[in-house]
């Protein structure tokens, strides 16, 4: 669950709803002002109820700061071996973004906990099955262009989880209906129930 917000405070009521409805993990992003500085606060407030991750991590220095803050899950939209290795060395799970087979294998072989297929909307669920031909069992997490009605198809194709943002959030980060968010979260959890529990499988929860 990706929360790309104009400010961190607008995320807090949204996180409360997602926690209530059983969403397994959230990804705050480095593009949201204040995330790096307030990461310890967010982990302390929510870390015992939902997996707190930080995304759009692109520098080794960011890995160090977030690891020190107690963030146990990092996400990057690109394949950056030095960032992946830095996370691995700090014992922090990294989901590294990739699209091509070469990028996917590079991310995995450098120690990514899973590989984020991004932008997933450009390839579709069949791509997961195709990648699993040469790389069976490699954990893939589609992100970017994944809708609520797509969740089951991605999981059925072999994804270990899906990363979803706008289609689930709607306008909730901009003062929109939290009741609507709750309904969409319930749909997402129901659709995901048939898939593999990613956090448990990878040992990062």
N, C-alpha and C positions, 0 to 999 in steps of 0.2 A: 504494500500500500504506500504509494508515493505522495508525500505532502510537499508540494512546491508552492510556497506561500509568499505573500508580500511582506509578512512579518511573522515572527515566531508566536506572538501572543494569539494571533488568529488561529493557530494550530491547536491550542489547548482544549477548547470545547469539542473540536473535531476528534482529537485523540480520546477524550472521555467517551464519546459515542462508540468509537471503534473498539475500545477496550470492553465496553459493555456487551458488544455484539460478537466478541470472540475472534476478531481479526488477529492473526498470529504475529504480525510484525508490521512496523511502520518505518518508512524511510524519509527522514527529514533531509533536506538538500542544502548543500553549501551555497546555493543561489538564494537562499532565504537569509536575510540579514540577521546576524546574531547567533547563528547556529553554533559556530565554533566556540564562541565565548560562553554560551549558555548550555552547552551539551551536558556538563555535570548536573545542572539543575534538572534537566529533563530526565536524565537517567535515574536520578534520585527519586523523582516524583512518580515515574511510570515504569521503571525498569523491572519491578517485581511482578508486573501484570501484563506487559506486552514487550516483545522484542524491539528494542530501540536501535535503529540503524541510521547511518548518515550517508547520503549519496552525493554524487558529483564530486567525489574525492579524486583529485588528480595530481597531488603532490605528496612526496614522502613526509614533508613537514606536517601536513594535515593529518596523516596517519598517526604520527607521534603524538600530536596534541589530543586527538580523539581517543587514542588508546589510553593515554594518561587520564582522560575524563571518564573512563570506564565504559566507553561505547564498544560493544562486542561484535558489531556487524557493520561493515563498510561496503559501499557500492560505488562503482565507477562506470561511466558510460562507454569507456574505451579500454583497450588492452594496453596496459602500462606495466611491463614486467617489474620495473624497480618499485613501483607502488605495491604491486601484489606481493613481492618478496618482503617488503618492509612490514606489511600487515601480517604475513605468515610468521616472520621473526618475532613479532610482538604478541603472537597468539590470538590475533583478531581475525575472524572470518571475513574474507573478501569475496564479494560477488562481482566479477570483472566483466565489463561489457565487451562484446565481440559480435561479429556477424558472419565473416567468412570462416570456412573450415580451418584455415591457417591461424587466424586470430583466436578461434575457439580453442584449438589445441595449445597454442602458445600460452593463453591464460591458464588453462588447466595444468599444464606441465610446470608452470611456475608457482603453483600452489594455491590457486583460487579454490575456495570452498565450493563454488558453483560458477557457471558462466551465464551471464545475462545476455540473451539473444536480443540485440537492439539495433535498429528498430524492428520489432517483431512483426508489425503490421505490413512491412515490405515483403515478407516471405510467407507468412501463414503457417498453420499448425503442421502441415506435411513436412516442413523443413526440419522439425525436431526428429521425426522418424527417419528422414534422410541422413541427418548427421549421426544418428545412432547406428547407422549401417557400419561405417568404419570405426566409430567410437561408442560401442555399446555401453550403456550405463553411465555415460558422462552426464552429470547433473546440469540441466539446462532450465533457465528461468526466463520465459519470454517477457519483454517489457517494451512499451511504446506501441500504441495502436491496439491494445488488448481491451476489448469491451466485456461487459458483464455476460453477454450471451456467448462469448467466445471461451470462457473459462473451461468448460467441460471438454471442448474440442482440443484445447492445448494439453490438458491433463491426460486425455485419452491418447494423444499422440506421443506421450512419454515425458512431458515436462514435469519436473518435480514440484513446481510451484508456478504461480503467475504473479507478475508485478503489474498493478493497475493503479491509475491515478484519476484523471478527469472523469471518466465514465462512472466511477464510484462516488467521487467527491461532489460532482455537480458544482453548485455555487456555494457550498458550505464554508469554504475558506474566505468568502467575500460577503458574509452576513446572510447567506441563504438558509433554507430550511434544514434544521438538524433532524427533524422527523423524517424528511425525505432521505437524508443521509442514512438514517437508521434502517429504513426499508431497503435501500440499496445494499447496505452492509449485510443484512440478513440474506439477501439473494446471493451475494458473493460467497458467504460462508456455506450456504446450502450447496452451491455449485462446486465448491472446493472439497466438500466432504468425501467425494468419490476419489480424490487424488491422494498422492503420497504426502504425508506431513513432512515438509522439507526440513524444518528445524530439527525435528527428532532424528531424521535419517542422517543428517550431516553432523549431528552432535554439537550444534551451536545454540541449543536452548536448554 
